[in-house]
Structures are given as C-alpha cells and as structure tokens.
Amino acid sequence: MNTKMNQSINVGVDTGKFQLEIYIRPLDIYFTVTNDDKGINEAIKEVKKHKPEQVILNSMLRDGVMWEAPKAAN
C-alpha cells in the first residue's frame, strides 16, 4: 500500500524595496535575493527547479510602478 501523499509545491514571495524573501512549501526552503533584475532572475532559476503549482507574490510598487517579471521568467 502506498501511503506517500503527493503535496503541491507552493512558493510565497514577500517583496521589499531592496530584497525579496522566498519560501518554498512544503520543502521548507527559504532564501532572499536582491530586488533587482539580477536577484529576480536568480529567484526564478531556483524556483523553477521545484516546478511549483503556484507562486504567490504580494502586491508592491516599485518606484510608483507595478513590478513586472523580467523576460527570463517566460
């Protein structure tokens, strides 16, 4: 009997002016990156490894403009 349960991988991103805090659940992975193109691309590369079902990004403004993921996210 297979008692192993499949759990969805979910990512939460807490945004700040200078850094992003990323938590991957239920893997209990936590890391931070700078809130600039370089840091965002690092985060995307790391998150993609885990093939999350969803990524939850809290609302934020960056210099008065809504943040957009760089083209590397596609």
CHARMM-style PDB file with segment names, atoms N, HN, CA, C and O in Angstrom:
ATOM      1  N   MET     1       0.836  -1.177   0.000  1.00  0.00      PROA
ATOM      2  CA  MET     1       0.000   0.000   0.000  1.00  0.00      PROA
ATOM      3  C   MET     1       0.884   1.245   0.000  1.00  0.00      PROA
ATOM      4  O   MET     1       1.821   1.351   0.791  1.00  0.00      PROA
ATOM      5  N   ASN     2       0.581   2.175  -0.886  1.00  0.00      PROA
ATOM      6  HN  ASN     2      -0.181   2.089  -1.529  1.00  0.00      PROA
ATOM      7  CA  ASN     2       1.378   3.395  -0.998  1.00  0.00      PROA
ATOM      8  C   ASN     2       0.787   4.459  -0.090  1.00  0.00      PROA
ATOM      9  O   ASN     2      -0.307   4.961  -0.349  1.00  0.00      PROA
ATOM     10  N   THR     3       1.500   4.803   0.969  1.00  0.00      PROA
ATOM     11  HN  THR     3       2.388   4.395   1.179  1.00  0.00      PROA
ATOM     12  CA  THR     3       0.997   5.807   1.915  1.00  0.00      PROA
ATOM     13  C   THR     3       1.597   7.180   1.666  1.00  0.00      PROA
ATOM     14  O   THR     3       1.260   8.143   2.356  1.00  0.00      PROA
ATOM     15  N   LYS     4       2.489   7.275   0.679  1.00  0.00      PROA
ATOM     16  HN  LYS     4       2.763   6.493   0.119  1.00  0.00      PROA
ATOM     17  CA  LYS     4       3.105   8.570   0.373  1.00  0.00      PROA
ATOM     18  C   LYS     4       2.076   9.480  -0.300  1.00  0.00      PROA
ATOM     19  O   LYS     4       1.446   9.102  -1.288  1.00  0.00      PROA
ATOM     20  N   MET     5       1.918  10.674   0.248  1.00  0.00      PROA
ATOM     21  HN  MET     5       2.430  10.981   1.050  1.00  0.00      PROA
ATOM     22  CA  MET     5       0.972  11.628  -0.312  1.00  0.00      PROA
ATOM     23  C   MET     5       1.723  12.613  -1.198  1.00  0.00      PROA
ATOM     24  O   MET     5       2.805  13.082  -0.846  1.00  0.00      PROA
ATOM     25  N   ASN     6       1.141  12.918  -2.340  1.00  0.00      PROA
ATOM     26  HN  ASN     6       0.262  12.536  -2.626  1.00  0.00      PROA
ATOM     27  CA  ASN     6       1.719  13.952  -3.193  1.00  0.00      PROA
ATOM     28  C   ASN     6       1.286  15.307  -2.661  1.00  0.00      PROA
ATOM     29  O   ASN     6       0.094  15.555  -2.481  1.00  0.00      PROA
ATOM     30  N   GLN     7       2.235  16.169  -2.412  1.00  0.00      PROA
ATOM     31  HN  GLN     7       3.204  15.967  -2.558  1.00  0.00      PROA
ATOM     32  CA  GLN     7       1.937  17.507  -1.921  1.00  0.00      PROA
ATOM     33  C   GLN     7       2.292  18.512  -2.994  1.00  0.00      PROA
ATOM     34  O   GLN     7       3.325  18.390  -3.654  1.00  0.00      PROA
ATOM     35  N   SER     8       1.440  19.503  -3.168  1.00  0.00      PROA
ATOM     36  HN  SER     8       0.602  19.602  -2.632  1.00  0.00      PROA
ATOM     37  CA  SER     8       1.695  20.570  -4.119  1.00  0.00      PROA
ATOM     38  C   SER     8       2.825  21.442  -3.616  1.00  0.00      PROA
ATOM     39  O   SER     8       2.925  21.720  -2.421  1.00  0.00      PROA
ATOM     40  N   ILE     9       3.675  21.874  -4.532  1.00  0.00      PROA
ATOM     41  HN  ILE     9       3.594  21.648  -5.503  1.00  0.00      PROA
ATOM     42  CA  ILE     9       4.743  22.806  -4.204  1.00  0.00      PROA
ATOM     43  C   ILE     9       4.193  24.211  -4.421  1.00  0.00      PROA
ATOM     44  O   ILE     9       3.693  24.531  -5.499  1.00  0.00      PROA
ATOM     45  N   ASN    10       4.287  25.033  -3.408  1.00  0.00      PROA
ATOM     46  HN  ASN    10       4.693  24.773  -2.532  1.00  0.00      PROA
ATOM     47  CA  ASN    10       3.825  26.411  -3.463  1.00  0.00      PROA
ATOM     48  C   ASN    10       4.953  27.342  -3.047  1.00  0.00      PROA
ATOM     49  O   ASN    10       5.754  27.017  -2.171  1.00  0.00      PROA
ATOM     50  N   VAL    11       5.002  28.497  -3.685  1.00  0.00      PROA
ATOM     51  HN  VAL    11       4.351  28.761  -4.397  1.00  0.00      PROA
ATOM     52  CA  VAL    11       6.051  29.471  -3.410  1.00  0.00      PROA
ATOM     53  C   VAL    11       5.407  30.777  -2.976  1.00  0.00      PROA
ATOM     54  O   VAL    11       4.495  31.280  -3.632  1.00  0.00      PROA
ATOM     55  N   GLY    12       5.887  31.317  -1.872  1.00  0.00      PROA
ATOM     56  HN  GLY    12       6.628  30.907  -1.339  1.00  0.00      PROA
ATOM     57  CA  GLY    12       5.456  32.626  -1.419  1.00  0.00      PROA
ATOM     58  C   GLY    12       6.606  33.606  -1.559  1.00  0.00      PROA
ATOM     59  O   GLY    12       7.743  33.304  -1.198  1.00  0.00      PROA
ATOM     60  N   VAL    13       6.296  34.788  -2.088  1.00  0.00      PROA
ATOM     61  HN  VAL    13       5.372  35.033  -2.381  1.00  0.00      PROA
ATOM     62  CA  VAL    13       7.321  35.816  -2.266  1.00  0.00      PROA
ATOM     63  C   VAL    13       6.874  37.065  -1.518  1.00  0.00      PROA
ATOM     64  O   VAL    13       5.852  37.670  -1.842  1.00  0.00      PROA
ATOM     65  N   ASP    14       7.658  37.439  -0.513  1.00  0.00      PROA
ATOM     66  HN  ASP    14       8.488  36.948  -0.250  1.00  0.00      PROA
ATOM     67  CA  ASP    14       7.404  38.665   0.240  1.00  0.00      PROA
ATOM     68  C   ASP    14       8.333  39.720  -0.329  1.00  0.00      PROA
ATOM     69  O   ASP    14       9.554  39.570  -0.310  1.00  0.00      PROA
ATOM     70  N   THR    15       7.741  40.780  -0.833  1.00  0.00      PROA
ATOM     71  HN  THR    15       6.748  40.901  -0.848  1.00  0.00      PROA
ATOM     72  CA  THR    15       8.543  41.787  -1.515  1.00  0.00      PROA
ATOM     73  C   THR    15       8.896  42.945  -0.607  1.00  0.00      PROA
ATOM     74  O   THR    15       8.099  43.364   0.233  1.00  0.00      PROA
ATOM     75  N   GLY    16      10.073  43.443  -0.784  1.00  0.00      PROA
ATOM     76  HN  GLY    16      10.720  43.103  -1.467  1.00  0.00      PROA
ATOM     77  CA  GLY    16      10.536  44.631  -0.092  1.00  0.00      PROA
ATOM     78  C   GLY    16      11.226  45.531  -1.086  1.00  0.00      PROA
ATOM     79  O   GLY    16      11.509  45.114  -2.209  1.00  0.00      PROA
ATOM     80  N   LYS    17      11.496  46.728  -0.702  1.00  0.00      PROA
ATOM     81  HN  LYS    17      11.267  47.066   0.210  1.00  0.00      PROA
ATOM     82  CA  LYS    17      12.108  47.681  -1.618  1.00  0.00      PROA
ATOM     83  C   LYS    17      13.467  47.187  -2.117  1.00  0.00      PROA
ATOM     84  O   LYS    17      13.817  47.401  -3.278  1.00  0.00      PROA
ATOM     85  N   PHE    18      14.230  46.529  -1.245  1.00  0.00      PROA
ATOM     86  HN  PHE    18      13.946  46.356  -0.302  1.00  0.00      PROA
ATOM     87  CA  PHE    18      15.588  46.136  -1.612  1.00  0.00      PROA
ATOM     88  C   PHE    18      15.804  44.631  -1.726  1.00  0.00      PROA
ATOM     89  O   PHE    18      16.814  44.198  -2.279  1.00  0.00      PROA
ATOM     90  N   GLN    19      14.867  43.821  -1.209  1.00  0.00      PROA
ATOM     91  HN  GLN    19      14.046  44.173  -0.759  1.00  0.00      PROA
ATOM     92  CA  GLN    19      15.060  42.379  -1.303  1.00  0.00      PROA
ATOM     93  C   GLN    19      13.728  41.647  -1.423  1.00  0.00      PROA
ATOM     94  O   GLN    19      12.672  42.184  -1.087  1.00  0.00      PROA
ATOM     95  N   LEU    20      13.803  40.410  -1.910  1.00  0.00      PROA
ATOM     96  HN  LEU    20      14.661  39.974  -2.182  1.00  0.00      PROA
ATOM     97  CA  LEU    20      12.664  39.511  -1.993  1.00  0.00      PROA
ATOM     98  C   LEU    20      12.953  38.332  -1.078  1.00  0.00      PROA
ATOM     99  O   LEU    20      14.046  37.767  -1.108  1.00  0.00      PROA
ATOM    100  N   GLU    21      11.977  37.966  -0.271  1.00  0.00      PROA
ATOM    101  HN  GLU    21      11.088  38.426  -0.247  1.00  0.00      PROA
ATOM    102  CA  GLU    21      12.101  36.799   0.598  1.00  0.00      PROA
ATOM    103  C   GLU    21      11.226  35.713   0.008  1.00  0.00      PROA
ATOM    104  O   GLU    21      10.028  35.913  -0.193  1.00  0.00      PROA
ATOM    105  N   ILE    22      11.824  34.563  -0.270  1.00  0.00      PROA
ATOM    106  HN  ILE    22      12.797  34.401  -0.106  1.00  0.00      PROA
ATOM    107  CA  ILE    22      11.124  33.489  -0.956  1.00  0.00      PROA
ATOM    108  C   ILE    22      11.084  32.258  -0.068  1.00  0.00      PROA
ATOM    109  O   ILE    22      12.089  31.853   0.517  1.00  0.00      PROA
ATOM    110  N   TYR    23       9.880  31.666   0.018  1.00  0.00      PROA
ATOM    111  HN  TYR    23       9.063  31.995  -0.457  1.00  0.00      PROA
ATOM    112  CA  TYR    23       9.693  30.449   0.811  1.00  0.00      PROA
ATOM    113  C   TYR    23       9.016  29.411  -0.065  1.00  0.00      PROA
ATOM    114  O   TYR    23       7.974  29.679  -0.663  1.00  0.00      PROA
ATOM    115  N   ILE    24       9.612  28.219  -0.142  1.00  0.00      PROA
ATOM    116  HN  ILE    24      10.459  28.002   0.343  1.00  0.00      PROA
ATOM    117  CA  ILE    24       9.059  27.131  -0.939  1.00  0.00      PROA
ATOM    118  C   ILE    24       8.506  26.081   0.018  1.00  0.00      PROA
ATOM    119  O   ILE    24       9.241  25.478   0.800  1.00  0.00      PROA
ATOM    120  N   ARG    25       7.208  25.880  -0.064  1.00  0.00      PROA
ATOM    121  HN  ARG    25       6.611  26.370  -0.699  1.00  0.00      PROA
ATOM    122  CA  ARG    25       6.489  24.989   0.835  1.00  0.00      PROA
ATOM    123  C   ARG    25       5.976  23.790   0.066  1.00  0.00      PROA
ATOM    124  O   ARG    25       5.526  23.985  -1.063  1.00  0.00      PROA
ATOM    125  N   PRO    26       6.001  22.619   0.552  1.00  0.00      PROA
ATOM    126  CA  PRO    26       6.353  22.149   1.887  1.00  0.00      PROA
ATOM    127  C   PRO    26       7.818  21.741   2.025  1.00  0.00      PROA
ATOM    128  O   PRO    26       8.181  21.046   2.974  1.00  0.00      PROA
ATOM    129  N   LEU    27       8.653  22.166   1.094  1.00  0.00      PROA
ATOM    130  HN  LEU    27       8.358  22.731   0.324  1.00  0.00      PROA
ATOM    131  CA  LEU    27      10.062  21.767   1.134  1.00  0.00      PROA
ATOM    132  C   LEU    27      10.866  22.498   2.201  1.00  0.00      PROA
ATOM    133  O   LEU    27      12.012  22.138   2.471  1.00  0.00      PROA
ATOM    134  N   ASP    28      10.277  23.514   2.802  1.00  0.00      PROA
ATOM    135  HN  ASP    28       9.346  23.806   2.582  1.00  0.00      PROA
ATOM    136  CA  ASP    28      10.921  24.299   3.855  1.00  0.00      PROA
ATOM    137  C   ASP    28      12.229  24.927   3.367  1.00  0.00      PROA
ATOM    138  O   ASP    28      13.247  24.906   4.060  1.00  0.00      PROA
ATOM    139  N   ILE    29      12.173  25.484   2.160  1.00  0.00      PROA
ATOM    140  HN  ILE    29      11.347  25.501   1.597  1.00  0.00      PROA
ATOM    141  CA  ILE    29      13.324  26.189   1.579  1.00  0.00      PROA
ATOM    142  C   ILE    29      13.036  27.682   1.670  1.00  0.00      PROA
ATOM    143  O   ILE    29      11.988  28.151   1.227  1.00  0.00      PROA
ATOM    144  N   TYR    30      13.972  28.418   2.246  1.00  0.00      PROA
ATOM    145  HN  TYR    30      14.824  28.036   2.607  1.00  0.00      PROA
ATOM    146  CA  TYR    30      13.833  29.863   2.405  1.00  0.00      PROA
ATOM    147  C   TYR    30      15.116  30.526   1.932  1.00  0.00      PROA
ATOM    148  O   TYR    30      16.215  30.110   2.301  1.00  0.00      PROA
ATOM    149  N   PHE    31      14.968  31.567   1.104  1.00  0.00      PROA
ATOM    150  HN  PHE    31      14.076  31.905   0.804  1.00  0.00      PROA
ATOM    151  CA  PHE    31      16.144  32.329   0.691  1.00  0.00      PROA
ATOM    152  C   PHE    31      15.732  33.744   0.323  1.00  0.00      PROA
ATOM    153  O   PHE    31      14.555  34.021   0.092  1.00  0.00      PROA
ATOM    154  N   THR    32      16.704  34.628   0.271  1.00  0.00      PROA
ATOM    155  HN  THR    32      17.660  34.403   0.459  1.00  0.00      PROA
ATOM    156  CA  THR    32      16.447  36.009  -0.121  1.00  0.00      PROA
ATOM    157  C   THR    32      17.338  36.353  -1.318  1.00  0.00      PROA
ATOM    158  O   THR    32      18.427  35.806  -1.495  1.00  0.00      PROA
ATOM    159  N   VAL    33      16.836  37.271  -2.119  1.00  0.00      PROA
ATOM    160  HN  VAL    33      15.952  37.716  -1.975  1.00  0.00      PROA
ATOM    161  CA  VAL    33      17.596  37.804  -3.244  1.00  0.00      PROA
ATOM    162  C   VAL    33      17.372  39.309  -3.276  1.00  0.00      PROA
ATOM    163  O   VAL    33      16.429  39.821  -2.671  1.00  0.00      PROA
ATOM    164  N   THR    34      18.231  39.999  -3.973  1.00  0.00      PROA
ATOM    165  HN  THR    34      18.996  39.584  -4.464  1.00  0.00      PROA
ATOM    166  CA  THR    34      18.044  41.437  -4.127  1.00  0.00      PROA
ATOM    167  C   THR    34      16.865  41.703  -5.056  1.00  0.00      PROA
ATOM    168  O   THR    34      16.586  40.921  -5.966  1.00  0.00      PROA
ATOM    169  N   ASN    35      16.191  42.799  -4.818  1.00  0.00      PROA
ATOM    170  HN  ASN    35      16.418  43.434  -4.079  1.00  0.00      PROA
ATOM    171  CA  ASN    35      15.033  43.163  -5.633  1.00  0.00      PROA
ATOM    172  C   ASN    35      15.504  44.009  -6.826  1.00  0.00      PROA
ATOM    173  O   ASN    35      15.222  45.203  -6.929  1.00  0.00      PROA
ATOM    174  N   ASP    36      16.223  43.340  -7.707  1.00  0.00      PROA
ATOM    175  HN  ASP    36      16.452  42.370  -7.623  1.00  0.00      PROA
ATOM    176  CA  ASP    36      16.659  43.946  -8.960  1.00  0.00      PROA
ATOM    177  C   ASP    36      16.665  42.833 -10.006  1.00  0.00      PROA
ATOM    178  O   ASP    36      16.388  41.678  -9.686  1.00  0.00      PROA
ATOM    179  N   ASP    37      16.975  43.172 -11.230  1.00  0.00      PROA
ATOM    180  HN  ASP    37      17.200  44.111 -11.490  1.00  0.00      PROA
ATOM    181  CA  ASP    37      16.914  42.167 -12.299  1.00  0.00      PROA
ATOM    182  C   ASP    37      17.771  40.939 -12.001  1.00  0.00      PROA
ATOM    183  O   ASP    37      17.343  39.811 -12.244  1.00  0.00      PROA
ATOM    184  N   LYS    38      18.969  41.149 -11.480  1.00  0.00      PROA
ATOM    185  HN  LYS    38      19.317  42.065 -11.282  1.00  0.00      PROA
ATOM    186  CA  LYS    38      19.861  40.026 -11.176  1.00  0.00      PROA
ATOM    187  C   LYS    38      19.248  39.106 -10.120  1.00  0.00      PROA
ATOM    188  O   LYS    38      19.210  37.889 -10.301  1.00  0.00      PROA
ATOM    189  N   GLY    39      18.768  39.689  -9.014  1.00  0.00      PROA
ATOM    190  HN  GLY    39      18.799  40.678  -8.868  1.00  0.00      PROA
ATOM    191  CA  GLY    39      18.176  38.888  -7.947  1.00  0.00      PROA
ATOM    192  C   GLY    39      16.910  38.179  -8.388  1.00  0.00      PROA
ATOM    193  O   GLY    39      16.686  37.022  -8.033  1.00  0.00      PROA
ATOM    194  N   ILE    40      16.083  38.863  -9.158  1.00  0.00      PROA
ATOM    195  HN  ILE    40      16.264  39.803  -9.447  1.00  0.00      PROA
ATOM    196  CA  ILE    40      14.839  38.259  -9.645  1.00  0.00      PROA
ATOM    197  C   ILE    40      15.145  37.070 -10.548  1.00  0.00      PROA
ATOM    198  O   ILE    40      14.499  36.027 -10.446  1.00  0.00      PROA
ATOM    199  N   ASN    41      16.123  37.224 -11.425  1.00  0.00      PROA
ATOM    200  HN  ASN    41      16.648  38.071 -11.508  1.00  0.00      PROA
ATOM    201  CA  ASN    41      16.496  36.101 -12.293  1.00  0.00      PROA
ATOM    202  C   ASN    41      17.056  34.925 -11.494  1.00  0.00      PROA
ATOM    203  O   ASN    41      16.798  33.771 -11.836  1.00  0.00      PROA
ATOM    204  N   GLU    42      17.824  35.202 -10.428  1.00  0.00      PROA
ATOM    205  HN  GLU    42      18.034  36.139 -10.150  1.00  0.00      PROA
ATOM    206  CA  GLU    42      18.322  34.135  -9.547  1.00  0.00      PROA
ATOM    207  C   GLU    42      17.151  33.395  -8.911  1.00  0.00      PROA
ATOM    208  O   GLU    42      17.140  32.165  -8.856  1.00  0.00      PROA
ATOM    209  N   ALA    43      16.164  34.152  -8.432  1.00  0.00      PROA
ATOM    210  HN  ALA    43      16.173  35.151  -8.476  1.00  0.00      PROA
ATOM    211  CA  ALA    43      14.999  33.550  -7.785  1.00  0.00      PROA
ATOM    212  C   ALA    43      14.226  32.679  -8.766  1.00  0.00      PROA
ATOM    213  O   ALA    43      13.822  31.566  -8.428  1.00  0.00      PROA
ATOM    214  N   ILE    44      14.019  33.180  -9.974  1.00  0.00      PROA
ATOM    215  HN  ILE    44      14.346  34.084 -10.248  1.00  0.00      PROA
ATOM    216  CA  ILE    44      13.281  32.413 -10.984  1.00  0.00      PROA
ATOM    217  C   ILE    44      13.994  31.104 -11.281  1.00  0.00      PROA
ATOM    218  O   ILE    44      13.359  30.054 -11.381  1.00  0.00      PROA
ATOM    219  N   LYS    45      15.309  31.165 -11.422  1.00  0.00      PROA
ATOM    220  HN  LYS    45      15.825  32.018 -11.341  1.00  0.00      PROA
ATOM    221  CA  LYS    45      16.093  29.953 -11.708  1.00  0.00      PROA
ATOM    222  C   LYS    45      15.931  28.917 -10.585  1.00  0.00      PROA
ATOM    223  O   LYS    45      15.730  27.732 -10.854  1.00  0.00      PROA
ATOM    224  N   GLU    46      16.018  29.367  -9.340  1.00  0.00      PROA
ATOM    225  HN  GLU    46      16.180  30.329  -9.122  1.00  0.00      PROA
ATOM    226  CA  GLU    46      15.886  28.455  -8.197  1.00  0.00      PROA
ATOM    227  C   GLU    46      14.471  27.895  -8.077  1.00  0.00      PROA
ATOM    228  O   GLU    46      14.288  26.698  -7.858  1.00  0.00      PROA
ATOM    229  N   VAL    47      13.489  28.751  -8.220  1.00  0.00      PROA
ATOM    230  HN  VAL    47      13.637  29.724  -8.398  1.00  0.00      PROA
ATOM    231  CA  VAL    47      12.092  28.319  -8.065  1.00  0.00      PROA
ATOM    232  C   VAL    47      11.704  27.319  -9.151  1.00  0.00      PROA
ATOM    233  O   VAL    47      11.017  26.338  -8.865  1.00  0.00      PROA
ATOM    234  N   LYS    48      12.129  27.549 -10.379  1.00  0.00      PROA
ATOM    235  HN  LYS    48      12.687  28.346 -10.612  1.00  0.00      PROA
ATOM    236  CA  LYS    48      11.789  26.650 -11.488  1.00  0.00      PROA
ATOM    237  C   LYS    48      12.234  25.212 -11.237  1.00  0.00      PROA
ATOM    238  O   LYS    48      11.585  24.275 -11.702  1.00  0.00      PROA
ATOM    239  N   LYS    49      13.336  25.027 -10.504  1.00  0.00      PROA
ATOM    240  HN  LYS    49      13.863  25.788 -10.126  1.00  0.00      PROA
ATOM    241  CA  LYS    49      13.856  23.682 -10.206  1.00  0.00      PROA
ATOM    242  C   LYS    49      12.810  22.823  -9.508  1.00  0.00      PROA
ATOM    243  O   LYS    49      12.810  21.600  -9.653  1.00  0.00      PROA
ATOM    244  N   HSD    50      11.925  23.454  -8.757  1.00  0.00      PROA
ATOM    245  HN  HSD    50      11.925  24.447  -8.640  1.00  0.00      PROA
ATOM    246  CA  HSD    50      10.977  22.727  -7.917  1.00  0.00      PROA
ATOM    247  C   HSD    50       9.598  22.582  -8.551  1.00  0.00      PROA
ATOM    248  O   HSD    50       8.710  21.964  -7.964  1.00  0.00      PROA
ATOM    249  N   LYS    51       9.412  23.145  -9.740  1.00  0.00      PROA
ATOM    250  HN  LYS    51      10.134  23.648 -10.216  1.00  0.00      PROA
ATOM    251  CA  LYS    51       8.167  23.032 -10.507  1.00  0.00      PROA
ATOM    252  C   LYS    51       6.929  23.305  -9.640  1.00  0.00      PROA
ATOM    253  O   LYS    51       6.087  22.426  -9.457  1.00  0.00      PROA
ATOM    254  N   PRO    52       6.831  24.519  -9.114  1.00  0.00      PROA
ATOM    255  CA  PRO    52       5.705  24.820  -8.214  1.00  0.00      PROA
ATOM    256  C   PRO    52       4.362  24.832  -8.939  1.00  0.00      PROA
ATOM    257  O   PRO    52       4.273  25.128 -10.130  1.00  0.00      PROA
ATOM    258  N   GLU    53       3.335  24.503  -8.183  1.00  0.00      PROA
ATOM    259  HN  GLU    53       3.407  24.262  -7.215  1.00  0.00      PROA
ATOM    260  CA  GLU    53       1.968  24.580  -8.702  1.00  0.00      PROA
ATOM    261  C   GLU    53       1.522  26.034  -8.771  1.00  0.00      PROA
ATOM    262  O   GLU    53       0.811  26.434  -9.693  1.00  0.00      PROA
ATOM    263  N   GLN    54       1.946  26.818  -7.788  1.00  0.00      PROA
ATOM    264  HN  GLN    54       2.524  26.493  -7.039  1.00  0.00      PROA
ATOM    265  CA  GLN    54       1.600  28.235  -7.802  1.00  0.00      PROA
ATOM    266  C   GLN    54       2.676  29.059  -7.103  1.00  0.00      PROA
ATOM    267  O   GLN    54       3.403  28.574  -6.236  1.00  0.00      PROA
ATOM    268  N   VAL    55       2.747  30.324  -7.515  1.00  0.00      PROA
ATOM    269  HN  VAL    55       2.156  30.718  -8.219  1.00  0.00      PROA
ATOM    270  CA  VAL    55       3.640  31.293  -6.892  1.00  0.00      PROA
ATOM    271  C   VAL    55       2.775  32.456  -6.452  1.00  0.00      PROA
ATOM    272  O   VAL    55       2.050  33.041  -7.257  1.00  0.00      PROA
ATOM    273  N   ILE    56       2.851  32.789  -5.177  1.00  0.00      PROA
ATOM    274  HN  ILE    56       3.440  32.313  -4.523  1.00  0.00      PROA
ATOM    275  CA  ILE    56       2.058  33.879  -4.633  1.00  0.00      PROA
ATOM    276  C   ILE    56       2.981  35.056  -4.376  1.00  0.00      PROA
ATOM    277  O   ILE    56       3.901  34.977  -3.561  1.00  0.00      PROA
ATOM    278  N   LEU    57       2.726  36.140  -5.076  1.00  0.00      PROA
ATOM    279  HN  LEU    57       1.979  36.204  -5.738  1.00  0.00      PROA
ATOM    280  CA  LEU    57       3.536  37.349  -4.981  1.00  0.00      PROA
ATOM    281  C   LEU    57       2.666  38.438  -4.394  1.00  0.00      PROA
ATOM    282  O   LEU    57       1.627  38.781  -4.957  1.00  0.00      PROA
ATOM    283  N   ASN    58       3.089  38.989  -3.253  1.00  0.00      PROA
ATOM    284  HN  ASN    58       3.934  38.711  -2.795  1.00  0.00      PROA
ATOM    285  CA  ASN    58       2.268  40.056  -2.674  1.00  0.00      PROA
ATOM    286  C   ASN    58       2.398  41.318  -3.510  1.00  0.00      PROA
ATOM    287  O   ASN    58       3.384  41.505  -4.223  1.00  0.00      PROA
ATOM    288  N   SER    59       1.407  42.170  -3.418  1.00  0.00      PROA
ATOM    289  HN  SER    59       0.606  42.018  -2.839  1.00  0.00      PROA
ATOM    290  CA  SER    59       1.399  43.415  -4.200  1.00  0.00      PROA
ATOM    291  C   SER    59       2.509  44.330  -3.738  1.00  0.00      PROA
ATOM    292  O   SER    59       2.867  44.363  -2.561  1.00  0.00      PROA
ATOM    293  N   MET    60       3.036  45.058  -4.672  1.00  0.00      PROA
ATOM    294  HN  MET    60       2.745  45.031  -5.629  1.00  0.00      PROA
ATOM    295  CA  MET    60       4.056  46.043  -4.341  1.00  0.00      PROA
ATOM    296  C   MET    60       4.153  47.060  -5.453  1.00  0.00      PROA
ATOM    297  O   MET    60       3.729  46.822  -6.584  1.00  0.00      PROA
ATOM    298  N   LEU    61       4.708  48.174  -5.112  1.00  0.00      PROA
ATOM    299  HN  LEU    61       5.053  48.367  -4.193  1.00  0.00      PROA
ATOM    300  CA  LEU    61       5.022  49.187  -6.111  1.00  0.00      PROA
ATOM    301  C   LEU    61       6.521  49.370  -6.130  1.00  0.00      PROA
ATOM    302  O   LEU    61       7.171  49.326  -5.086  1.00  0.00      PROA
ATOM    303  N   ARG    62       7.060  49.570  -7.280  1.00  0.00      PROA
ATOM    304  HN  ARG    62       6.532  49.605  -8.128  1.00  0.00      PROA
ATOM    305  CA  ARG    62       8.499  49.795  -7.427  1.00  0.00      PROA
ATOM    306  C   ARG    62       8.645  51.130  -8.142  1.00  0.00      PROA
ATOM    307  O   ARG    62       8.338  51.243  -9.329  1.00  0.00      PROA
ATOM    308  N   ASP    63       9.104  52.114  -7.436  1.00  0.00      PROA
ATOM    309  HN  ASP    63       9.353  52.022  -6.472  1.00  0.00      PROA
ATOM    310  CA  ASP    63       9.211  53.469  -7.971  1.00  0.00      PROA
ATOM    311  C   ASP    63       7.874  53.951  -8.517  1.00  0.00      PROA
ATOM    312  O   ASP    63       7.822  54.653  -9.527  1.00  0.00      PROA
ATOM    313  N   GLY    64       6.786  53.564  -7.837  1.00  0.00      PROA
ATOM    314  HN  GLY    64       6.828  52.994  -7.017  1.00  0.00      PROA
ATOM    315  CA  GLY    64       5.458  54.011  -8.226  1.00  0.00      PROA
ATOM    316  C   GLY    64       4.844  53.243  -9.387  1.00  0.00      PROA
ATOM    317  O   GLY    64       3.770  53.604  -9.868  1.00  0.00      PROA
ATOM    318  N   VAL    65       5.514  52.189  -9.840  1.00  0.00      PROA
ATOM    319  HN  VAL    65       6.386  51.896  -9.449  1.00  0.00      PROA
ATOM    320  CA  VAL    65       5.021  51.402 -10.972  1.00  0.00      PROA
ATOM    321  C   VAL    65       4.921  49.950 -10.534  1.00  0.00      PROA
ATOM    322  O   VAL    65       5.797  49.453  -9.826  1.00  0.00      PROA
ATOM    323  N   MET    66       3.860  49.264 -10.949  1.00  0.00      PROA
ATOM    324  HN  MET    66       3.148  49.667 -11.524  1.00  0.00      PROA
ATOM    325  CA  MET    66       3.742  47.839 -10.605  1.00  0.00      PROA
ATOM    326  C   MET    66       4.915  47.072 -11.170  1.00  0.00      PROA
ATOM    327  O   MET    66       5.341  47.320 -12.298  1.00  0.00      PROA
ATOM    328  N   TRP    67       5.441  46.137 -10.388  1.00  0.00      PROA
ATOM    329  HN  TRP    67       5.095  45.936  -9.472  1.00  0.00      PROA
ATOM    330  CA  TRP    67       6.574  45.297 -10.780  1.00  0.00      PROA
ATOM    331  C   TRP    67       6.179  44.341 -11.870  1.00  0.00      PROA
ATOM    332  O   TRP    67       5.083  43.781 -11.836  1.00  0.00      PROA
ATOM    333  N   GLU    68       7.044  44.141 -12.834  1.00  0.00      PROA
ATOM    334  HN  GLU    68       7.934  44.596 -12.862  1.00  0.00      PROA
ATOM    335  CA  GLU    68       6.840  43.144 -13.874  1.00  0.00      PROA
ATOM    336  C   GLU    68       8.041  42.224 -13.880  1.00  0.00      PROA
ATOM    337  O   GLU    68       9.181  42.674 -13.762  1.00  0.00      PROA
ATOM    338  N   ALA    69       7.782  40.930 -14.020  1.00  0.00      PROA
ATOM    339  HN  ALA    69       6.856  40.564 -14.116  1.00  0.00      PROA
ATOM    340  CA  ALA    69       8.878  39.971 -14.081  1.00  0.00      PROA
ATOM    341  C   ALA    69       9.686  40.196 -15.349  1.00  0.00      PROA
ATOM    342  O   ALA    69       9.122  40.530 -16.391  1.00  0.00      PROA
ATOM    343  N   PRO    70      11.000  40.018 -15.272  1.00  0.00      PROA
ATOM    344  CA  PRO    70      11.821  40.175 -16.474  1.00  0.00      PROA
ATOM    345  C   PRO    70      11.506  39.075 -17.482  1.00  0.00      PROA
ATOM    346  O   PRO    70      10.920  38.052 -17.126  1.00  0.00      PROA
ATOM    347  N   LYS    71      11.884  39.279 -18.712  1.00  0.00      PROA
ATOM    348  HN  LYS    71      12.360  40.110 -19.001  1.00  0.00      PROA
ATOM    349  CA  LYS    71      11.570  38.333 -19.784  1.00  0.00      PROA
ATOM    350  C   LYS    71      12.099  36.930 -19.509  1.00  0.00      PROA
ATOM    351  O   LYS    71      11.572  35.966 -20.064  1.00  0.00      PROA
ATOM    352  N   ALA    72      13.123  36.783 -18.670  1.00  0.00      PROA
ATOM    353  HN  ALA    72      13.551  37.566 -18.219  1.00  0.00      PROA
ATOM    354  CA  ALA    72      13.681  35.462 -18.360  1.00  0.00      PROA
ATOM    355  C   ALA    72      12.658  34.576 -17.675  1.00  0.00      PROA
ATOM    356  O   ALA    72      12.833  33.358 -17.641  1.00  0.00      PROA
ATOM    357  N   ALA    73      11.594  35.148 -17.129  1.00  0.00      PROA
ATOM    358  HN  ALA    73      11.452  36.138 -17.156  1.00  0.00      PROA
ATOM    359  CA  ALA    73      10.575  34.366 -16.432  1.00  0.00      PROA
ATOM    360  C   ALA    73       9.739  33.554 -17.408  1.00  0.00      PROA
ATOM    361  O   ALA    73       9.105  32.578 -17.008  1.00  0.00      PROA
ATOM    362  N   ASN    74       9.725  33.929 -18.655  1.00  0.00      PROA
ATOM    363  HN  ASN    74      10.241  34.722 -18.980  1.00  0.00      PROA
ATOM    364  CA  ASN    74       8.885  33.235 -19.653  1.00  0.00      PROA
ATOM    365  C   ASN    74       9.520  31.975 -20.146  1.00  0.00      PROA
ATOM    366  OT1 ASN    74       8.944  31.280 -20.983  1.00  0.00      PROA
TER     367      ASN     74
END
